[in-house]
C-alpha cells in the first residue's frame, strides 16, 4: 500500500469503494485486476490490524483477571 499508516476504518472504506467499483461492471479487465490487487492488500492490512487489536484485548482481559484473583486495585 502506498500509505505509510492508515486507520482500519479508512482501509475498510477504501475496500468498500473497491467492491462497489468491481460490482458496477464498468471496469475493464485490467482495471478489475488492479482493483482486486488493491483490495487484497487492504484485506491483509485489515486482518493484521484486527489480530493486533485482538491481542490487545486479550492482554487487557488477562490483567483484569489477575487483578480480580489478587484482590488488586482497580484504579485506572
Backbone as ProteinMPNN parsed JSONL, in Angstrom:
{"seq_chain_A": "XXXXXXXXXXXXXXXXXXXXXXXXXXXXXXXXXXXXXXXXXXXXXXXXXXXXXXXXXXXXXXXXXXXXXXXXXXXX", "coords_chain_A": {"N_chain_A": [[0.839, -1.184, 0.0], [0.422, 2.246, -0.68], [0.153, 4.128, 1.293], [1.668, 5.056, 4.372], [0.653, 4.574, 6.973], [-2.593, 3.88, 7.678], [-5.836, 4.238, 9.113], [-7.823, 1.546, 10.409], [-10.485, 1.954, 9.832], [-10.419, 3.712, 7.616], [-9.13, 2.086, 5.753], [-11.046, 0.08, 5.533], [-13.206, 1.508, 4.433], [-12.076, 2.178, 1.958], [-11.843, -0.355, 0.9], [-14.542, -1.058, 0.686], [-15.29, 0.781, -1.301], [-13.83, -0.188, -3.465], [-15.058, -2.667, -3.839], [-17.607, -1.81, -4.606], [-16.974, -0.52, -7.037], [-16.06, -2.714, -8.526], [-18.335, -4.294, -8.589], [-19.963, -2.761, -10.139], [-19.608, -3.277, -12.791], [-18.409, -1.789, -14.742], [-15.716, -1.626, -15.119], [-12.667, -2.23, -16.899], [-11.016, -5.297, -17.819], [-8.313, -5.176, -16.998], [-8.431, -3.03, -15.187], [-10.103, -4.156, -13.281], [-8.454, -6.222, -12.34], [-6.382, -4.691, -11.245], [-7.793, -3.318, -9.232], [-8.612, -5.498, -7.738], [-6.137, -6.399, -6.778], [-5.406, -4.217, -5.147], [-7.493, -4.411, -3.321], [-6.924, -6.879, -2.115], [-4.554, -6.255, -0.753], [-5.564, -4.394, 1.063], [-7.341, -6.003, 2.511], [-5.534, -7.785, 3.724], [-4.137, -5.967, 5.319], [-6.226, -5.058, 7.012], [-6.887, -7.446, 8.307], [-4.524, -7.934, 9.709], [-4.51, -5.708, 11.417], [-6.843, -6.239, 12.924], [-6.06, -8.602, 14.206], [-3.973, -7.624, 15.777], [-5.401, -5.902, 17.472], [-7.024, -7.772, 18.705], [-5.135, -9.124, 20.218], [-4.408, -7.059, 21.974], [-6.8, -6.727, 23.4], [-6.973, -9.217, 24.587], [-4.742, -9.074, 26.289], [-5.577, -7.026, 28.021], [-7.816, -8.245, 29.185], [-6.528, -10.326, 30.524], [-5.023, -8.901, 32.413], [-7.113, -7.832, 33.942], [-8.218, -10.185, 34.943], [-6.065, -11.084, 36.528], [-5.954, -9.009, 38.405], [-8.424, -9.341, 39.692], [-8.091, -11.88, 40.8], [-6.011, -11.417, 42.563], [-6.993, -9.564, 44.259], [-6.546, -6.931, 43.602], [-6.07, -3.378, 43.087], [-8.374, -1.472, 41.353], [-8.084, 1.023, 40.334], [-7.664, 3.302, 37.723]], "CA_chain_A": [[0.0, 0.0, 0.0], [1.206, 3.473, -0.788], [0.09, 4.853, 2.564], [2.533, 4.533, 5.432], [-0.206, 4.035, 8.024], [-3.952, 4.389, 7.647], [-6.643, 3.596, 10.144], [-8.637, 0.407, 9.991], [-11.723, 2.482, 9.275], [-10.123, 4.226, 6.283], [-8.866, 0.916, 4.913], [-12.326, -0.592, 5.307], [-13.96, 2.351, 3.488], [-11.451, 2.003, 0.638], [-12.214, -1.694, 0.445], [-15.942, -0.976, 0.272], [-15.323, 1.501, -2.578], [-13.325, -1.11, -4.481], [-16.112, -3.652, -4.088], [-18.658, -1.139, -5.388], [-16.466, -0.341, -8.404], [-15.997, -4.003, -9.204], [-19.698, -4.769, -8.792], [-20.645, -1.898, -11.106], [-19.485, -3.873, -14.117], [-17.921, -0.798, -15.712], [-14.255, -1.664, -15.202], [-12.039, -3.134, -17.861], [-10.39, -6.447, -17.171], [-7.101, -4.728, -16.309], [-8.845, -2.232, -14.03], [-10.605, -5.115, -12.29], [-7.287, -6.888, -11.753], [-5.707, -3.691, -10.398], [-8.622, -3.095, -8.037], [-8.537, -6.731, -6.962], [-4.838, -6.389, -6.082], [-5.519, -3.227, -4.064], [-8.398, -4.976, -2.323], [-6.202, -7.926, -1.377], [-3.652, -5.571, 0.178], [-6.377, -3.808, 2.132], [-7.832, -7.1, 3.344], [-4.406, -8.25, 4.544], [-3.895, -4.918, 6.323], [-7.317, -5.084, 7.991], [-6.755, -8.665, 9.109], [-3.4, -7.716, 10.62], [-4.975, -4.765, 12.438], [-7.78, -6.945, 13.8], [-5.29, -9.535, 15.039], [-3.274, -6.798, 16.761], [-6.39, -5.447, 18.464], [-7.449, -8.956, 19.462], [-4.076, -9.331, 21.209], [-4.521, -6.011, 22.994], [-7.964, -7.041, 24.234], [-6.591, -10.381, 25.383], [-3.854, -8.577, 27.348], [-6.397, -6.286, 28.993], [-8.614, -9.228, 29.927], [-5.619, -11.044, 31.415], [-4.721, -8.016, 33.553], [-8.315, -7.775, 34.78], [-8.294, -11.475, 35.629], [-5.047, -11.093, 37.584], [-6.375, -8.077, 39.45], [-9.522, -9.974, 40.432], [-7.561, -13.002, 41.576], [-5.101, -10.918, 43.587], [-7.645, -8.521, 45.048], [-5.844, -5.706, 43.252], [-6.714, -2.065, 42.992], [-8.877, -1.256, 40.009], [-7.937, 2.434, 39.928], [-7.015, 3.418, 36.41]], "C_chain_A": [[0.876, 1.236, 0.0], [1.239, 4.237, 0.531], [1.007, 4.209, 3.584], [1.683, 3.866, 6.502], [-1.575, 4.688, 7.907], [-4.728, 3.676, 8.735], [-7.399, 2.417, 9.549], [-9.883, 0.905, 9.285], [-11.522, 3.012, 7.852], [-9.883, 3.061, 5.319], [-10.169, 0.205, 4.567], [-13.184, 0.194, 4.312], [-13.404, 2.2, 2.072], [-11.812, 0.646, 0.05], [-13.661, -1.706, -0.04], [-16.066, -0.286, -1.084], [-14.847, 0.604, -3.722], [-14.395, -2.135, -4.843], [-17.216, -3.03, -4.941], [-18.227, -0.943, -6.837], [-16.519, -1.655, -9.173], [-17.397, -4.546, -9.492], [-20.446, -3.956, -9.846], [-20.602, -2.463, -12.521], [-18.943, -2.923, -15.173], [-16.407, -0.828, -15.889], [-13.799, -2.581, -16.322], [-11.442, -4.306, -17.092], [-9.156, -6.006, -16.389], [-7.438, -3.892, -15.08], [-9.362, -3.139, -12.915], [-9.462, -5.821, -11.586], [-6.55, -5.936, -10.812], [-6.482, -3.449, -9.105], [-8.6, -4.319, -7.125], [-7.238, -6.775, -6.142], [-4.859, -5.4, -4.918], [-6.389, -3.773, -2.938], [-7.721, -6.044, -1.477], [-5.237, -7.32, -0.367], [-4.42, -4.985, 1.354], [-6.921, -4.876, 3.068], [-6.728, -7.601, 4.266], [-4.111, -7.25, 5.653], [-4.966, -4.964, 7.415], [-7.22, -6.314, 8.892], [-5.624, -8.529, 10.127], [-3.809, -6.771, 11.759], [-5.925, -5.437, 13.423], [-7.054, -7.911, 14.73], [-4.531, -8.781, 16.126], [-4.229, -6.361, 17.858], [-6.878, -6.607, 19.319], [-6.417, -9.253, 20.556], [-4.134, -8.306, 22.321], [-5.68, -6.304, 23.942], [-7.662, -8.233, 25.127], [-5.685, -9.971, 26.546], [-4.634, -7.849, 28.432], [-7.208, -7.258, 29.84], [-7.75, -10.016, 30.909], [-5.266, -10.198, 32.635], [-5.906, -7.915, 34.501], [-8.447, -9.058, 35.59], [-7.291, -11.534, 36.78], [-5.417, -10.161, 38.728], [-7.48, -8.679, 40.309], [-9.0, -11.074, 41.349], [-6.698, -12.525, 42.734], [-5.714, -9.83, 44.466], [-7.027, -7.163, 44.806], [-6.724, -4.49, 43.196], [-7.128, -1.83, 41.546], [-8.785, 0.207, 39.581], [-7.158, 2.489, 38.626], [-6.229, 4.7, 36.341]], "O_chain_A": [[1.943, 1.258, 0.612], [2.222, 4.907, 0.849], [1.116, 2.985, 3.66], [1.951, 2.731, 6.896], [-1.7, 5.907, 8.024], [-4.31, 2.623, 9.218], [-7.582, 2.321, 8.335], [-10.293, 0.351, 8.265], [-12.363, 2.786, 6.982], [-10.386, 3.066, 4.196], [-10.365, -0.221, 3.429], [-13.82, -0.4, 3.442], [-14.161, 2.105, 1.106], [-12.056, 0.52, -1.15], [-13.964, -2.307, -1.071], [-16.856, -0.713, -1.926], [-15.405, 0.641, -4.819], [-14.607, -2.431, -6.019], [-17.702, -3.652, -5.885], [-19.01, -1.169, -7.759], [-16.964, -1.703, -10.319], [-17.618, -5.184, -10.522], [-21.453, -4.416, -10.386], [-21.462, -2.157, -13.346], [-19.008, -3.216, -16.366], [-15.876, -0.113, -16.739], [-14.455, -3.57, -16.65], [-11.377, -4.292, -15.863], [-8.971, -6.416, -15.243], [-6.794, -4.033, -14.04], [-9.082, -2.906, -11.739], [-9.495, -6.0, -10.368], [-6.143, -6.325, -9.717], [-5.9, -3.383, -8.022], [-8.572, -4.195, -5.901], [-7.246, -7.14, -4.967], [-4.383, -5.713, -3.827], [-6.07, -3.621, -1.758], [-7.923, -6.104, -0.264], [-5.116, -7.817, 0.753], [-3.98, -5.072, 2.5], [-6.959, -4.679, 4.283], [-6.96, -7.817, 5.455], [-3.864, -7.639, 6.795], [-4.648, -4.915, 8.603], [-7.446, -6.226, 10.099], [-5.756, -8.962, 11.272], [-3.486, -7.015, 12.921], [-5.818, -5.223, 14.63], [-7.396, -8.022, 15.908], [-4.452, -9.243, 17.264], [-3.9, -6.442, 19.041], [-7.118, -6.446, 20.516], [-6.78, -9.593, 21.682], [-3.931, -8.642, 23.488], [-5.547, -6.142, 25.155], [-8.054, -8.254, 26.293], [-5.845, -10.466, 27.662], [-4.378, -8.035, 29.622], [-7.283, -7.116, 31.06], [-8.2, -10.338, 32.009], [-5.213, -10.706, 33.755], [-5.733, -7.912, 35.72], [-8.753, -9.02, 36.782], [-7.625, -11.979, 37.878], [-5.211, -10.495, 39.895], [-7.462, -8.535, 41.532], [-9.404, -11.19, 42.506], [-6.661, -13.17, 43.782], [-5.035, -9.249, 45.313], [-6.986, -6.329, 45.71], [-7.951, -4.569, 43.252], [-6.32, -1.975, 40.628], [-9.358, 0.584, 38.56], [-6.14, 1.819, 38.454], [-5.607, 4.988, 35.319]]}, "name": "protein", "num_of_chains": 1, "seq": "XXXXXXXXXXXXXXXXXXXXXXXXXXXXXXXXXXXXXXXXXXXXXXXXXXXXXXXXXXXXXXXXXXXXXXXXXXXX"}
